[in-house]
Amino acid sequence: MRIGFFSESYYPYISGVVRSIDLFSKELRRLGHEVYIFAPDYYDGKEEEYVYRFPSVPTPNAPGFRLPIPYLPKLTETIGNLDLDIIHTHSPFLMGRLSSALAKKLRLPLVFTYHTKYEQYVHYVPFARKTARRVTIKLTRDFCQRCDAVVAPSAYVKKFLEEEGITTPIEVIPTGVDLEKFRDGSRSWVRRRYRFQKDDIILLYVGRLGAEKNLPFLLDLTRDLMKINPRIHLLLVGGGPDEKEFREMVNEWDLEQRIIFTGIVSPRKVIDYYLGADVFVFPSVTETQGLVILEAMAAGLPVVAMNREGPATVINSGEDGILVQPNKTSFKQGLLKILENPQVREEMGGKAQVKARNLSSGEMAARLERLYQGLLAKDRFGKETTGSQS
């Protein structure tokens, strides 16, 4: 099959959506398919095979993120020459609208992955946020109804969409974990890099440094724990719009040597952070799947996360991690249960690793492949290539 992925973000920008696109495209290519990616241009001058870039403009409230201008001369002709079988969009907005128009024009199946509850990100809109929330909910619901299939990254998302009245077929397909990349990582690099002692305890967060991730909660909680145990350190891997504010908060507490911001690191280097930590902490209450949770589990880390939405579909609390209520007392108790008992930490980490192996990115790509094949088996799709512009 020839598959077109359309997205409003892609490398060099890093996010869960970008990593999902990257993993699925790699795995689908391993299965023998061709995957072409249509995404914004970040003007870094890098030449990329199978990637088509759209002109884009920066967004003032989300540094590093660019909005694509969904137009390229002779776009329909280009896609027709690629002889695509499937159009798969990873956004319901600008690129989603373009994908829908192209799929209709070329009589191709349209698939949409509902990566996140988009209305929970309206704090990046500088005005009329209540209106933006209502409009976003309606827009995404209507877009789902125009697709031939919707991919939900978790059972929770599928249930949410069904409760919203979506009648389009919904398939649960998590992103999965690329297990191969963990084989060459180092479990000692982090301690050498930051000169941690053998008995130091390393807590790890990986992800966007934004308000929606509930990081002030984690920082404040960690400060309290450090008063109890001076061996605790927290590493925050990633970047985001609120990084400066969070750094200033930590500096005011005089804890910059124990709460460490790494900035954005390469996907390859993130593996060393997973392998070098003791416990993965995830305070977000907005996740639909939490890809970083699965990656942490693949590294053998027990996870402490909020008992909400995405994390609850992955973690079996008390077995391979601990789900806690969204308050400091519950989170602290769950974390101390692991920190104060090395045997519990080891057992949970081992079970977490076993679970991650059963959710490999290869198996998830095979599920997506079957979804595509089912759509193409329907008689109502017939290709129509044209030289006109979209």
C-alpha positions as CSV (number, residue, x, y, z in Angstrom):
1,M,0.0,0.0,0.0
2,R,0.9,3.6,-0.5
3,I,-0.1,5.7,2.5
4,G,-0.2,9.4,3.0
5,F,0.3,10.8,6.6
6,F,-0.9,14.4,7.0
7,S,0.1,16.3,10.2
8,E,0.3,19.8,11.5
9,S,3.6,18.9,13.3
10,Y,6.6,16.8,12.5
11,Y,10.4,16.8,13.0
12,P,12.3,18.8,14.1
13,Y,9.4,19.7,16.4
14,I,9.0,17.0,19.0
15,S,5.7,15.8,20.5
16,G,3.8,12.6,21.2
17,V,2.0,13.0,17.8
18,V,5.3,13.4,16.0
19,R,6.8,10.3,17.7
20,S,3.6,8.4,16.9
21,I,3.8,9.3,13.2
22,D,7.5,8.4,13.2
23,L,7.0,5.0,14.8
24,F,4.0,4.0,12.6
25,S,5.7,5.1,9.4
26,K,8.9,3.1,10.2
27,E,6.9,0.0,11.2
28,L,4.6,0.2,8.1
29,R,7.7,0.5,5.9
30,R,9.1,-2.6,7.6
31,L,5.9,-4.4,6.5
32,G,6.6,-3.4,2.9
33,H,4.4,-0.3,2.5
34,E,5.3,3.1,1.3
35,V,4.6,6.0,3.7
36,Y,4.7,9.6,2.6
37,I,4.5,12.4,5.2
38,F,2.9,15.8,4.5
39,A,3.8,18.4,7.2
40,P,4.8,22.0,7.9
41,D,8.2,23.3,6.8
42,Y,10.5,24.4,9.6
43,Y,13.0,25.9,7.2
44,D,16.0,24.0,8.5
45,G,17.2,23.2,5.0
46,K,17.2,19.5,5.6
47,E,16.4,17.2,2.7
48,E,14.1,14.3,3.6
49,E,13.0,11.3,1.6
50,Y,9.3,10.7,1.5
51,V,8.5,14.0,3.3
52,Y,6.6,16.9,1.6
53,R,6.7,20.2,3.4
54,F,4.1,23.0,3.3
55,P,4.8,26.7,3.9
56,S,4.2,27.6,7.5
57,V,4.0,30.5,9.9
58,P,5.1,30.6,13.6
59,T,2.6,30.6,16.4
60,P,3.2,33.2,19.2
61,N,1.8,31.1,22.1
62,A,3.6,27.9,21.3
63,P,7.4,28.4,20.6
64,G,8.7,26.0,18.0
65,F,5.3,25.0,16.7
66,R,4.4,26.2,13.2
67,L,1.0,26.4,11.5
68,P,1.0,25.0,8.0
69,I,-0.5,26.9,5.1
70,P,-2.4,23.9,3.5
71,Y,-1.7,24.7,-0.1
72,L,1.0,23.6,-2.5
73,P,0.9,24.2,-6.3
74,K,-0.2,21.0,-8.1
75,L,-0.7,19.2,-4.8
76,T,-3.4,16.9,-6.2
77,E,-1.3,16.1,-9.2
78,T,1.6,15.3,-6.9
79,I,-0.5,13.0,-4.7
80,G,-2.0,11.4,-7.8
81,N,1.5,10.7,-9.1
82,L,2.3,9.0,-5.8
83,D,-0.7,6.7,-6.4
84,L,-1.8,6.8,-2.8
85,D,-4.2,4.1,-1.5
86,I,-5.0,5.6,1.9
87,I,-5.0,9.1,3.3
88,H,-4.4,9.2,7.1
89,T,-4.6,12.5,8.9
90,H,-3.3,13.2,12.4
91,S,-5.2,16.4,12.8
92,P,-8.8,17.5,12.3
93,F,-7.8,21.2,11.7
94,L,-5.9,22.7,8.7
95,M,-4.3,19.6,7.4
96,G,-7.4,17.6,8.3
97,R,-9.5,19.8,6.1
98,L,-7.0,19.4,3.3
99,S,-6.9,15.6,3.8
100,S,-10.7,15.4,3.7
101,A,-10.9,17.4,0.5
102,L,-8.2,15.3,-1.2
103,A,-9.7,12.0,-0.1
104,K,-13.1,13.0,-1.5
105,K,-11.6,14.3,-4.8
106,L,-9.4,11.2,-5.3
107,R,-12.0,8.8,-3.9
108,L,-9.6,7.4,-1.2
109,P,-10.4,6.1,2.3
110,L,-9.8,8.8,5.0
111,V,-8.5,7.7,8.4
112,F,-8.1,10.0,11.3
113,T,-6.2,9.4,14.6
114,Y,-7.8,11.2,17.5
115,H,-4.5,11.8,19.3
116,T,-5.8,14.0,22.1
117,K,-8.7,15.8,23.5
118,Y,-8.0,19.0,21.7
119,E,-10.4,21.1,23.7
120,Q,-8.0,20.7,26.7
121,Y,-5.4,22.8,24.9
122,V,-7.4,26.0,24.4
123,H,-5.3,27.8,27.0
124,Y,-2.9,28.4,24.1
125,V,-5.7,30.5,22.5
126,P,-5.1,34.1,23.6
127,F,-8.8,35.1,23.8
128,A,-12.4,33.7,24.0
129,R,-11.3,30.4,25.4
130,K,-14.8,29.2,26.3
131,T,-15.9,29.8,22.8
132,A,-12.8,28.2,21.5
133,R,-13.5,25.1,23.6
134,R,-17.1,24.8,22.2
135,V,-16.0,25.3,18.7
136,T,-13.1,22.8,19.0
137,I,-15.4,20.1,20.4
138,K,-17.9,20.6,17.5
139,L,-15.2,20.8,14.9
140,T,-13.5,17.6,15.9
141,R,-16.8,15.7,16.3
142,D,-18.0,16.8,12.9
143,F,-14.6,15.8,11.4
144,C,-14.8,12.3,12.8
145,Q,-18.2,11.9,11.2
146,R,-16.7,12.6,7.8
147,C,-14.0,10.0,8.0
148,D,-14.2,6.4,7.0
149,A,-12.4,5.2,10.2
150,V,-11.1,6.8,13.4
151,V,-8.1,5.4,15.3
152,A,-8.3,5.8,19.1
153,P,-5.1,5.5,21.0
154,S,-6.9,3.9,24.0
155,A,-10.2,2.4,25.0
156,Y,-10.9,5.5,27.0
157,V,-10.8,7.6,23.8
158,K,-13.1,5.2,22.0
159,K,-15.6,5.4,24.8
160,F,-15.4,9.2,24.9
161,L,-16.0,9.5,21.1
162,E,-18.9,7.1,21.3
163,E,-20.4,9.1,24.1
164,E,-20.0,12.2,21.9
165,G,-22.2,10.5,19.3
166,I,-19.6,9.5,16.8
167,T,-20.9,6.7,14.5
168,T,-17.8,6.3,12.3
169,P,-16.1,3.0,13.0
170,I,-13.5,3.4,15.8
171,E,-10.5,1.1,16.1
172,V,-8.3,1.1,19.3
173,I,-4.7,1.1,18.2
174,P,-2.1,2.5,20.7
175,T,1.2,3.8,19.3
176,G,3.2,1.0,20.9
177,V,6.9,1.0,21.8
178,D,9.9,0.5,19.6
179,L,11.6,-2.1,21.7
180,E,14.7,-2.3,19.6
181,K,16.0,1.1,20.5
182,F,16.3,0.1,24.2
183,R,18.9,-2.6,23.4
184,D,21.8,-0.2,22.9
185,G,21.0,2.2,25.7
186,S,23.1,2.8,28.9
187,R,21.9,2.3,32.4
188,S,24.9,4.1,33.8
189,W,25.1,7.2,31.6
190,V,22.7,9.4,33.7
191,R,24.6,8.8,36.9
192,R,27.9,9.6,35.3
193,R,26.6,12.6,33.5
194,Y,25.1,14.3,36.6
195,R,27.5,12.8,39.1
196,F,24.8,11.1,41.1
197,Q,25.9,8.8,43.9
198,K,24.9,5.1,44.0
199,D,22.3,5.6,46.6
200,D,20.7,8.7,45.0
201,I,17.1,8.2,43.8
202,I,16.3,9.5,40.3
203,L,12.8,10.4,39.5
204,L,12.1,11.0,35.8
205,Y,9.6,13.0,33.8
206,V,9.7,13.0,30.0
207,G,7.4,15.2,28.0
208,R,6.2,18.7,27.1
209,L,6.9,21.4,29.6
210,G,3.5,23.0,29.3
211,A,0.6,23.9,31.7
212,E,-1.5,21.0,30.5
213,K,1.0,18.5,31.9
214,N,0.3,19.7,35.5
215,L,4.0,20.2,36.2
216,P,3.7,22.8,39.0
217,F,2.0,20.1,40.9
218,L,5.0,17.7,40.4
219,L,7.6,20.4,41.2
220,D,5.9,21.3,44.4
221,L,5.4,17.7,45.4
222,T,9.1,16.9,44.7
223,R,10.2,19.8,46.8
224,D,8.2,18.3,49.8
225,L,9.7,14.9,49.2
226,M,13.2,16.3,49.1
227,K,12.7,17.6,52.6
228,I,12.0,14.0,53.7
229,N,14.7,12.3,51.6
230,P,17.8,14.3,50.6
231,R,18.9,11.6,48.1
232,I,15.9,12.3,45.8
233,H,16.6,14.1,42.4
234,L,14.1,14.9,39.6
235,L,15.1,15.0,35.9
236,L,12.7,16.8,33.5
237,V,13.4,15.8,29.9
238,G,11.9,17.9,27.2
239,G,11.0,21.5,26.4
240,G,7.9,23.6,26.0
241,P,6.3,27.0,26.3
242,D,6.4,27.1,30.2
243,E,10.0,25.9,30.7
244,K,11.3,29.4,31.6
245,E,8.6,29.8,34.3
246,F,9.3,26.4,35.7
247,R,13.0,27.0,35.9
248,E,12.5,30.3,37.7
249,M,10.3,28.5,40.2
250,V,13.0,25.9,40.9
251,N,15.7,28.6,41.1
252,E,13.6,30.5,43.7
253,W,13.6,27.3,45.8
254,D,17.4,27.0,45.4
255,L,16.9,23.4,44.1
256,E,18.4,23.8,40.6
257,Q,21.0,21.1,41.5
258,R,18.4,18.6,42.4
259,I,15.5,19.4,40.0
260,I,17.3,19.3,36.7
261,F,15.9,20.5,33.3
262,T,17.7,18.7,30.5
263,G,16.1,20.7,27.7
264,I,15.1,18.9,24.5
265,V,17.3,15.8,23.8
266,S,17.4,13.5,20.8
267,P,15.1,10.4,20.8
268,R,18.1,8.2,21.0
269,K,19.4,10.0,24.1
270,V,16.0,9.9,25.8
271,I,16.5,6.1,26.1
272,D,19.5,6.6,28.3
273,Y,17.4,8.8,30.7
274,Y,14.8,6.1,30.9
275,L,17.3,3.4,31.6
276,G,19.2,5.4,34.1
277,A,16.2,6.4,36.3
278,D,14.5,4.7,39.2
279,V,10.9,5.7,39.0
280,F,8.9,7.5,36.3
281,V,6.5,10.2,37.5
282,F,3.7,11.5,35.3
283,P,1.3,14.1,36.8
284,S,-0.7,14.9,33.6
285,V,-4.5,14.7,33.8
286,T,-5.1,15.2,30.1
287,E,-3.4,12.2,28.4
288,T,-5.2,9.9,26.0
289,Q,-2.6,7.2,26.0
290,G,0.7,8.5,27.5
291,L,3.3,7.1,25.0
292,V,6.1,8.1,27.5
293,I,4.5,5.8,30.1
294,L,4.9,2.8,27.8
295,E,8.5,3.8,27.0
296,A,9.3,4.1,30.7
297,M,7.8,0.6,31.3
298,A,9.8,-0.8,28.4
299,A,12.9,0.4,30.3
300,G,11.8,-1.5,33.4
301,L,10.6,1.5,35.3
302,P,7.6,1.5,37.7
303,V,5.3,4.4,37.0
304,V,3.4,6.6,39.3
305,A,0.6,8.5,37.4
306,M,-2.8,10.0,37.9
307,N,-5.7,7.6,37.8
308,R,-7.1,9.3,34.8
309,E,-7.9,8.5,31.2
310,G,-4.9,7.3,29.3
311,P,-2.6,6.1,32.2
312,A,-5.5,4.0,33.6
313,T,-5.7,2.0,30.4
314,V,-2.0,1.1,30.6
315,I,-1.1,0.7,34.3
316,N,-2.4,-2.1,36.4
317,S,-2.1,-0.3,39.7
318,G,-0.2,-2.2,42.4
319,E,1.3,-4.5,39.8
320,D,3.4,-2.6,37.3
321,G,2.9,0.9,38.7
322,I,0.6,2.9,40.9
323,L,-2.3,5.0,39.9
324,V,-3.1,7.9,42.3
325,Q,-5.7,10.5,42.9
326,P,-5.0,14.0,41.7
327,N,-3.9,15.4,45.0
328,K,-0.5,15.7,46.7
329,T,-1.2,13.3,49.6
330,S,-2.2,10.4,47.3
331,F,0.7,11.0,44.8
332,K,3.2,11.2,47.7
333,Q,1.9,8.0,49.3
334,G,2.1,6.1,46.0
335,L,5.6,7.3,45.3
336,L,6.9,6.6,48.8
337,K,5.5,3.1,48.6
338,I,7.9,2.5,45.8
339,L,10.8,4.5,47.0
340,E,10.9,3.0,50.5
341,N,10.8,-0.6,49.3
342,P,13.5,-1.5,46.7
343,Q,12.0,-5.0,46.2
344,V,8.6,-3.5,45.3
345,R,10.3,-1.2,42.9
346,E,12.2,-4.0,41.2
347,E,9.1,-6.3,41.0
348,M,6.9,-3.6,39.5
349,G,9.6,-2.6,37.0
350,G,9.9,-6.2,35.8
351,K,6.2,-6.5,35.3
352,A,6.1,-3.2,33.5
353,Q,8.7,-4.4,31.1
354,V,6.8,-7.5,30.3
355,K,3.6,-5.5,29.6
356,A,5.5,-3.2,27.3
357,R,6.8,-6.1,25.2
358,N,3.2,-7.0,24.5
359,L,2.5,-3.5,23.2
360,S,5.3,-3.3,20.6
361,S,5.1,-0.8,17.8
362,G,5.4,-3.6,15.3
363,E,2.2,-5.3,16.5
364,M,0.3,-2.0,16.6
365,A,1.4,-1.2,13.0
366,A,0.1,-4.7,12.0
367,R,-3.3,-3.7,13.5
368,L,-3.3,-0.5,11.5
369,E,-2.4,-2.4,8.4
370,R,-5.4,-4.6,8.8
371,L,-7.6,-1.5,9.3
372,Y,-6.4,-0.1,6.0
373,Q,-6.9,-3.4,4.2
374,G,-10.4,-3.6,5.4
375,L,-11.2,-0.2,4.1
376,L,-9.7,-0.9,0.7
377,A,-11.7,-4.1,0.4
378,K,-14.8,-2.0,0.2
379,D,-16.1,-1.6,-3.3
380,R,-17.0,2.1,-3.0
381,F,-13.4,3.3,-3.3
382,G,-12.0,3.8,-6.7
383,K,-9.0,5.9,-7.5
384,E,-9.2,9.0,-9.7
385,T,-6.0,10.8,-10.4
386,T,-6.1,14.3,-11.9
387,G,-3.7,17.1,-12.8
388,S,-5.8,19.8,-11.2
389,Q,-4.6,21.8,-8.2
390,S,-6.1,21.5,-4.7
